[in-house]
């Protein structure tokens, strides 16, 4: 990962790059290999439909659904939960029935539709590349022990049919047509504003298709198809007898938001994409991208992330691939993100992975050796400068680690939708496994899907450290004038203050008040009294509490009349001029 500053017209623009292109496996898996012998799903002829209204006439709805979909549907019965069961004339594949369910969901008055699937004892998902190539989904205690894996297979074994789907926005290079992704993909957006960078002939539009990010036909790597690979890890169609599995196990919906094109992507486009995704249904945002720059608390990117998290959206980012402190990279150094480092198959730090105090936890990223068995295998494309046939390939990088966590966050959200982003992050940290090999600066441990899902579905959740808020205003600022002309001020203490700030204003002739000036702007947090010597005149004071998150409103005192009998050095007139900032 690196930062490019490229000339575009007369201006210069910050460019972000995907975090794994240089680590693409040389061998692609053009066809499924070592197919697993689990039974192929037989499909179903029944659909379960939930309507908006509590009482509907089943036979009438059967006729309406039949006319709308072109399929002959018969009303069977109402389920115990109040949903209606309908039957087709013949058996359909699960893939076809899921497509029909989505079509029915778009009809007025329909809340949800799903196939009436046949259940059996859960075994290994029948995606043929899973057993021999997707080591990164196993864990140390699974049948295929993998010390560096996510332990997702054990988590899947405990899944039930009670869940809500979670939308994961993939801010990346866009989407390509792939049979292992299409069923879980929903509408997205192309946020690239520069047509040259976009490589699709126009600027922003509603088509997030990836036309390719490499125009050099002689480049042996060709286009990265980075977004396609990342999406497969998050939410490839699972247990469908095809290709690979995805961490989300069909509990996720993939929303591609295209931000990376030829040469990377711009900071402004990525910032806009975060707002767009969080305002259009995403509950998780994955950003496997970065640039060499520290994230400022006042930056536009940080503001976008803060807005997303405030809306209940979890933001997952890659730590970076420069084998250095992640504090020097954006968005990895931003606050309110889940910063993910990469481990290899042995559970130690991948040689390329960034590290440091800002890393939250690690996940499988592969180690980039020449063996396909050390890479993260996912969906991909055979095209070079433009899209070709779908395929599967191995890649390595923190780009591959982040979507493991994004998929896990989606699983947790599907199990317990009431959890906030901060609670989900703390849950993953609390249930992360210790590193079995050296991984200094890699956070709380290796994210463990099985342990995290156990906690999400009924275990205890450790409350995260509360976010510091600006303190409340101090109350009852009172004054007491002493005989020597000093003023004792008292107030009630407030919580979360780090200091108090005091100002004073003096009434001038004509009963006009002067501007407030500072008396003491760093009063100790545990103080509740202070003595000031303002000189002769009529004054009023105000005080506020402050901490690193901000300041409270000002609390004002009443008017204070000070008449000192001490010699003021003006010839005994008893009059003096006082500076409201410095006193007399």
N, C-alpha and C positions, 0 to 999 in steps of 0.2 A: 504494500500500500504506500502511496506517496501522493503528494500534493502537486498538481500541475497548475501553473499560471499561464494561460494561453491567450494570445492576442486574438480578440474577436472584435472587428471594427476598430474604433479608436480606444475602446475600453478593455480592461483586463478583468477576467472573471475567475473566481475560485472553482476548481474542478474536483469533483469527487469520483473515485474509481471503485469498482467492485474489488473485494478483498480476497480474490483467489485465482485470478486468471493465470498467473504465472505458475500455478501449481496444478494444472489440469493433467489428469492421468493420460498417458500416451495411448493406452488401449481403451477403446470404447466397447461397451457390450451391445452389439447390434441386435442381438436377439436373446430372449430368455435362455438361461442355461441351468442345468441341474434342477429341473422342475420338481417341485415338492409333490409328494404323492397324496396329499390330502384330497378328500372328495370335492369335486367341483360343485358350486351351488346350483341347485336345481330350479331356483326361481319360485314364483308364487303367482296366484291368480286373484289375490285379494288386496284391497287397500283400506287403510283406516284413515278417516277424515274427521277433523275437528272443525266445527262451524262457529262463527262468531256468536250466533244466537244459541241460547240454551235449548230451545225447542224448535226442531225442524221436522218436516215430513220426509221420511227416508225415501219413499217411492218417488216423490216429486223431485227430490235432489238427485236421485239416480238418473231420471230423465234429463235434468238440466246438465249434469256432468257428462252424460253420454253425448248430448248435442254439442257441447262445447269442445270435447276432446276427440270426437269421432270414434270413440270406443264404446262398446255396449257394456253398460254397468248395471248390475242388479243389486238392490238393497238386501242385505242379509239380516242384520240385527244392530241393535245399539249395545255398545260395550258397557261394562260396569262404570267406567269413567265418563260416560256420557258421549263418547265419540261414536260415529256410525261406520259400520263395516260394509264394504261393497265388493262385489265379485265380478270378474271379467268372464268371458266365454271360454278363454283358454289360458294356460300357463304362460307367463312371460319371464324373461330373465330379470334378475334384480336390477341390473343397469337400466333396462327398459322401464321397469316399474318406478325406479327413482325419478327417471325423466318424466313419466306420467304424473307422479306426485308433485313435481315442481310445477307442471302445467296447471294442475288443479289448484295449487296454492295461489296462483295468480288470479283466480276467479273471485269475483265479489262475494263476500260473506264467508270465505274459507280462511280459517286461521292456520291450519297445518294439515299436511297429508303425508302419509308414509306407507311403504309396502308392509303387508302383514307377513313378515319374514318368518321362516322356519328356524327354530333354535335347536341346538344340540349342545353337548358338552364342548366347551371351548378348547380347541387345540391351537397349534401354531397357524397364523394366517397363511393362506395358500398362495401368496405372492411368490413366484418361483425364485426370485433373486434374494429373498430374505434369508433363507437358511445359510447360504454359503458366502454371501457377499455383504449383507447388511449387519456386520458385526457390531456396528455402532448402536444398534437397538437392544442388544443384550446387556446383561450385567454380570457381576461376579458370582451371583448365586443362581443364575439361570442354568438351564440344561447345557447351553453352550456358554461357558464361563468367559466373560470378557471384562477385565478389570477397568477398561476405559470407556465402557458403553453407557448409554443413557438408562438402561434397565426398563425400557419401554415395553418389552414383550411381557414381563410380569405385570405391568400396569394394565395392559390390554386384557389380560386374563380375568381381571376383576371388573371390567366394564359391564354395565347393564344397559337396558333400553331406555332408561330415564335420564334425559339430558336435553340441553338446548345447544344448538349449533353456534359456533363462535366464528366471526369473520376476522380473518388475518389479512392485513394489507401487506403486500410484498412490494416495498419501494426499491425497485431494481431496474433491470433492462427490459422488462415487459414479458409477455407470454408468447409461447409457440403452441401450435396444435399438438396435443399429446393425449392419447387415449387413457393414460393413467391420471390425467389432471382435469379433463373437460367436465366430468360429472360434478366436481367440487368447485369449479370456477364460476364466479359471478362477475357482473359488470365492473369494470375498472375505469382507468383514465390514463391518457398520455399527457404528462405534465411538462414535457420538454418543450420549451418555448422557442428555441432556435432551430430552424429547419435543417441546417447543415449538421448540427449535433444530433438531431432526431433521425436523420437518414430515411425519412419516410415522405419527404416532399412537402411537409407542412409543419405547423407548430402544434400547439395544444389542441387535442380533440378527445373524443370518447373512445378511441381505439388504442388500447395498450399493447397491441401486437409488437413483438420484437422483430424488426426487419434485419437485424444484424448490427454489431458494433465494430466490425472490422472490414474495411474496404480493400484490404491488400490480399489479392488471391494467392500470393506467394508466401504468406505467413502460414507456417505449418499448424499453428493453433487455430487460426480462423476466428470467427466470432465466438464469444464466450458462452452465449445462451445461459448466462449466469442466473437470470430470474427464473428460468425454467428449472434449473437444478435446485435452487433454493426452495421453490414452491413444492417440489416433490418431497423434500424432507419434511416440510411443514404438513402437507396434506395430500399426498398421492392417494388415489383410490386404493383402499386396503381390503384384503380378503376377497379380491375379485378375480383371482386366478391369473393375474397379469402383472408382469414386471416387478415393481418394488412396492413396499409399504411406506406409509407416511406416519409420522409421530401422532398426528391428530386422529387417526383411525376413523375417518369419515365423520368426525364430529366438527370438522372445520369447513369453512367456505373461504376460498382463495380469492382475494381482490388484488389484481395486479395494478399498481400505480407506477407507470413508467417514468423514471427520472434519470436513467443512465443511458447514454447513446454513444456515438463515436467519440472516443477520447474521454468519456466519463460523463459527469453531469454537474450542473451549477448549483451552488448553495441556495440561491433564491428559488429555483424550481423545487428542490428538495424540501425547503421550508414550506412552500405553498402546498406541496403534496401531503405533508403531515396534517395541515389544517383540513385539506379536502378529505383525506381518509377518515379522520376522527369525526368529521361532520357527516359522513355518508355510511355509517354503520360499522366501521372497524372497531373491534375491541382489543386487537393486538396489532402493533406495527413492527415489522421486521426491517431493519436497515443493515444489510451486509455490505457496507460501503464506508468510505472514510477519506479524509484529507489530513495532511500534516499541519494542524493548527489547533491551538487550545480553544476550548469553548468558553466564551465569556458569559458571565451571568446575565449581562444585558443584551446579549446577541439576539438577532431575529430567530435563529435556530432554537436557542434555549427557550425563548418565548413560545414558539410553536410547540415544543415538547411539553412545556408546562401547561399549555392550554389543553393538549391531548390528554395528559394525565389527569387534569382537573375534570375532564369529561369521562373519566373511567377507562381510559385506553392505556394499556401497558405498552411500553416502547422498549424493544429489544435491539441491541446493537452489537456489532463485532468489535473486539478489542483492537484488531489490526495485526498485520503480518510482518512487522519490522523487527521483531525480537528486541523491543525496547519498551520504555515506560509508556503506557497508554495515555498518560496525562498530556502528551503532546499531539494527540489526534482527536479529530472531530468526526462524528458525534460521540465517540467513546468517552471523551472527557466532560460531556455535558452532565448536568444533574438530572435526576428523575428518570434515568434510563437503567436497564439491566445490561450491564457490560459483561460480555461473555468472552473468555479466553478459550483456547483450544488445547485439548489433550490428545495424545496419540493412542494407539490401540492398547498400550500397556498402562495407560492412566497417568503418564507423566506429561510434562509440558511439551507440546509440539515445538519443534526447534524454531519455527518461524513466529510463534505466537507472542504478541505483546503481553505485558504483565504490569503489575503495580497496585497501589492502594485503591485505585478506582475500579479495579475488576471486582465483580460481584461473585461470580462462580465460573466454572469451566464446563465444557461439553465436548463431545467427540468432534474433532476437526480433521482427523487423519494426520499422517506424518509425512506425506509427500514422497515416499520411497517408490521404487519402480514396480513394486508388487501391487496389483489391483486390490489385494486383500487388506491393504493398509489405508486405502482411500475411503471417503464417504461416497457411496453409490446412490445415485438418484436419477431422475428423469433428465433427458438431454435432447439434443438435436444433431443430425449429421451434417447440416449445412455448413458452409464456410463463410462466404460473404453474405449469403441470404439463407432463409430457412429451407431445410431439406426434410428428409424423413425423420420421424421420431426415433429415439434410441435411449439408451441408459449409459451413464458414464460415471467414473470415479473422479472426484475432485478433492482437494485438500485446502484448508484455510480456516481462519476464524469466520469467514463467510459461511462455512458449512456448520460451524459450532452454533452460531446464533439461531438459525432456524430450528435446531433441535430444541432450544429453549422456547422459541416462539410457539412451536407445536405443543410443548408441554404446558405453557401458559394457557393456550387455547383449550387443552384438555381439562385443566384445573377450572377454567371459567365455565366450561360446559357442565362440569360436575357441581360447581357452587358459584353461581352467577352473582352472588351478593358480595364477593370478595373484591376489595379495591386493589389497584395496581401495587400499592405499598404492601398490602397484606399478602398478595401472591408472591412478590419478591421475597418477603421475609419467610414465607412458607417454604420456598425452594431452598433458601439459605439454611433454614433450620433442619432440613431433611437431606442436605447434600452429603455425599459420602466422602470420607477422608481420602486424600490422594494416596494410591498405592505406590507411586513413584514420585520423584522430585518434581514439584511444580510450584516454585517460589513465586509469590505475587499473583497467584491464580484465584484468589478469593476464598469463599467459604468451603469449597470442595467441588466434587463432580456432581452436577445436577442429576438427581435420581428420580425418574418418573414414577416408579412404583411407590417409593416412600412418600413422595409429594402427593400423589393421588390418594393414598391412604389417609393422609392428614386432611386433605380437602374434603373427603367424603365422610369425615366423622372424627378425625383426630383433633388434638388441640392445636391452636395457632398462637404462636408467640406474638404479642402485640408489637408492631414495629415501633421504632423510636419516633415519638410524635414530632411532627414538623413544627418548628418554632414559628410562632405568630407574633406580630407586633403587640406590645403590652397594652392593657387598658390604661385610661388616663387616671392619674392620682386624684383622690377625692379630698375635699375639705382642706384647701390651702388657707391656713389662718395666719394672722400676723399679730405680733405683740411688740409695741414700741417701748424701749428701755430709756431710762433717764439720761444715759450717755449718748442718746441719738441712734443707737443700733436697733435693728429690727430682727426679732427672732421669728422665723417662719417654720411652721409645722404642717405635716400632711400625712395621710394614711398611705402605707406601703401598698404596692401592687405586685402581682406575680409576673415572672419571666422578664423583669427589667434587668438591664445590665448597667444602667446609669440613669440619673435624672439630669435634666437641663433646666436652668432657671434664667428668667429674663425680667427686666423691670422697665416701666415707663413712668415719666414724670409729667404732671399737669403744668402746663405753661400758663402765662397770663391770658386772660380771655377764656379760661376754662377749656382750652384745647389740650389734648393729650399728645405727647411726643411719641415717636416710634419706639417700639421695644428694643432694648439693647441687652446684650448678654451680661449676666452676672457671674454665672458658673455653669459651664456646659458639660462638666464631667463630675457631677456629684456621685459619690459612691452609692452602689445599688442598695445597700442596707441602711442608708441614711433616711431619717424621717424628720430631722431638724437642721436648720442652717441659720447662721447669723450674718446679716448684711448691714453695712454702714452707708446708707445712701446720701447722707447730708440732709439739710433742711429742705422742706418742701412737701408736696403731696404726691404720693406714688401709688402705683398698683403693680403687683407681681403676677407672673404666670409661670407654671411648671409643667413639664411633661416627662413621661418615661420613654426610654428608648432601648432597643437591642439591635442585633445584627439583622433582624427581619424588618425593622422599621421603627417608627415613633408613634406615640399615642397622640391624641388631641391635647391641646393646651387646657389647663385648669387655671382660672384666674382667681386672685384674691379680691377682697374689697379694697376701697381706698385707704391709704395709710398717710396720716399727717405726722411729720417729724419736725420737732422744734428743739434743737439742741441748745443747751445753755453754755456749752464749751466755747472757748475763744477760737473763733474761726479765722482770725488773721486779717480781717477786712476793716480794722479800725474800730471795732466794737459795734458795728452797725447791726450785727445779728443776722445779716443777709449773706448768702453765699450762692454761687452758681455751681450746680452739680452736673457731672457727666453721667448719664444713665448707664453707661457701660463700665466706667471706672469708679463711680462714686465721687465723694468729695475729698 
